[in-house]
Amino acid sequence: MASDISLAVADGDSVTTTDSTTPDSVSHLTDSTTAGPVTTTDPLTAIGIQTLSQADVEHERDRADQAERQVEIEWQLVEEGRKRIDELQASLADERRRIDGLHTELADARTMAMISGSEAAVLRTQLTLLTDERRRP
């Protein structure tokens, strides 16, 4: 069973072809074949697709570059934050040492005050004893 296929061409001519493929043979031929890529012969369409593809690629490159710059900026901010934390921890350690020194000075001052109070009491007692001896005839 042969089939005639007529195609209309854009310039108005028609082309007729005769195919000797039977309906039974078409089934097994089409089942095992895969469709190839669809191509267009219109040069404007091809240029348009290529231009859009290039624009998409450039847009994605720009987005990737921007994202990379943003990551770099955020990484720098993280590093600056870590440095600031280190500075604050060092400052805190210095202030704690200073507080420890002040506690030591305060303890020394209290000790000196107690010693001075005790020495003053001894001196008063000695003064009292000496004044009492002078008063005695």
Order of alpha helices (4+ residues) and beta strands (2+ residues): beta-beta-alpha-alpha
